[in-house]
Structures are given as C-alpha cells and as structure tokens.
C-alpha cells in the first residue's frame, strides 16, 4: 500500500496533473469491488494506458495515478507505473525512449 502511494505521488509530481479523489475505490483482488474496478479501468486504465501509448482522461501519468489512488494494489497499474517511471528517467537522461537503448546495443 505504501509503495502504491509513493508511486502515485512520484507519477503526479512529474507534471502529470493532480489526482482527484472522487469516490473510494477498493481492493484489486476482491471480487465484490469488480464493478468499481471495471469503471476505473474503462475510463483510466485502458489498453492505451497499459501500453504507455497515451492517456485517456488526462495525461498518461494522471490516468495511472488515478487508477492507483482508487485501487492501490492494482497489480498491472503498479507495473506500468514503474515502467513509466523508468521511461521518464531515461528521457530526462537524454534518451528518447527505452527502445533506443536496445537499438543502440544491437547496432554496436
């Protein structure tokens, strides 16, 4: 739970928009929370977000952060948030995307 909060904070701190807590989420692994989970995933954690292509309702980090705010143990969103954090770090270090690193290694 603490990891999710720290990750959500890190995602939003990088200029990814403000989190808005409108309604309590739930437990990603609890079947009784499936309806709320389906709403969050339909509007904030789509395939485009999971594949780090683009945000749906906000910037990419905003949608990931919203998902984690409402479902802090959302396993797939936690994994994607971590991938995005590394991608942002690579961009800050002057690498345009993670694939560039792999292409450079293959070419060299």
C-alpha positions as CSV (number, residue, x, y, z in Angstrom):
1,X,0.0,0.0,0.0
2,X,2.8,2.4,0.9
3,X,4.5,1.6,-2.4
4,X,1.4,2.5,-4.3
5,X,1.1,5.8,-2.6
6,X,4.7,6.7,-3.1
7,X,4.5,5.6,-6.8
8,X,1.3,7.6,-7.4
9,X,2.9,10.6,-5.8
10,X,6.0,10.2,-7.9
11,X,3.9,9.9,-11.1
12,X,2.0,13.1,-10.4
13,X,5.0,15.0,-9.2
14,X,6.5,14.8,-12.6
15,X,4.0,17.3,-14.1
16,X,1.3,14.6,-14.7
17,X,-1.7,16.5,-13.3
18,X,-3.4,16.5,-10.0
19,X,-5.1,13.4,-8.5
20,X,-8.8,13.9,-7.7
21,X,-10.3,11.5,-5.3
22,X,-14.0,11.4,-6.2
23,X,-15.1,8.1,-4.7
24,X,-13.4,5.3,-2.8
25,X,-12.0,2.5,-4.9
26,X,-11.3,-0.9,-3.5
27,X,-9.2,-3.9,-3.5
28,X,-8.0,-5.1,-6.9
29,X,-8.2,-8.7,-5.7
30,X,-11.7,-8.5,-4.1
31,X,-14.5,-9.8,-6.4
32,X,-17.0,-7.5,-4.6
33,X,-15.1,-4.5,-6.0
34,X,-15.3,-5.7,-9.6
35,X,-17.9,-3.2,-10.7
36,X,-15.9,-0.2,-9.4
37,X,-12.8,-1.7,-10.9
38,X,-14.4,-2.0,-14.3
39,X,-15.4,1.7,-14.2
40,X,-11.9,2.8,-13.3
41,X,-10.3,0.6,-16.0
42,X,-12.8,1.7,-18.6
43,X,-12.1,5.4,-18.2
44,X,-8.5,5.4,-16.8
45,X,-6.7,2.2,-17.4
46,X,-7.4,1.2,-21.0
47,X,-5.1,-0.7,-23.3
48,X,-3.5,2.6,-24.5
49,X,-2.6,3.5,-20.9
50,X,-1.3,0.0,-20.1
51,X,0.8,0.0,-23.2
52,X,2.1,3.5,-22.3
53,X,0.8,4.9,-25.6
54,X,-1.4,7.8,-24.3
55,X,-3.6,9.0,-21.5
56,X,-7.3,8.8,-21.9
57,X,-8.9,11.3,-19.5
58,X,-5.7,13.1,-18.7
59,X,-2.0,12.8,-19.3
60,X,-0.7,9.2,-19.1
61,X,0.6,9.7,-15.5
62,X,-2.7,11.1,-14.4
63,X,-4.6,8.1,-15.5
64,X,-2.1,5.7,-13.9
65,X,-2.2,7.8,-10.8
66,X,-6.0,7.9,-10.7
67,X,-6.1,4.1,-11.0
68,X,-3.6,3.6,-8.2
69,X,-5.4,6.1,-6.0
70,X,-8.6,4.2,-6.3
71,X,-7.1,0.7,-6.3
72,X,-3.7,0.9,-4.6
73,X,-2.9,-2.8,-5.1
74,X,-3.8,-2.7,-8.9
75,X,-1.0,-5.1,-10.0
76,X,-1.0,-4.1,-13.6
77,X,-1.1,-0.3,-12.9
78,X,1.8,-0.7,-10.4
79,X,3.8,-2.5,-13.0
80,X,3.0,0.1,-15.7
81,X,3.7,3.0,-13.3
82,X,7.2,1.5,-12.6
83,X,7.8,1.1,-16.4
84,X,6.7,4.7,-16.9
85,X,9.0,6.0,-14.1
86,X,12.0,4.3,-15.9
87,X,10.9,5.7,-19.3
88,X,10.7,9.2,-17.8
89,X,14.1,8.8,-16.2
90,X,15.6,7.7,-19.5
91,X,14.1,10.7,-21.2
92,X,15.5,13.0,-18.5
93,X,18.9,11.5,-19.2
94,X,18.6,12.3,-22.9
95,X,17.4,9.0,-24.2
96,X,14.3,9.5,-26.3
97,X,12.8,6.1,-25.3
98,X,13.7,2.8,-23.8
99,X,13.8,1.1,-27.2
100,X,16.6,3.4,-28.3
101,X,18.9,1.9,-25.7
102,X,18.2,-1.6,-27.0
103,X,18.6,-0.5,-30.6
104,X,22.0,1.1,-29.8
105,X,23.2,-2.0,-28.1
106,X,22.1,-4.2,-31.0
107,X,23.8,-1.9,-33.5
108,X,27.0,-1.6,-31.6
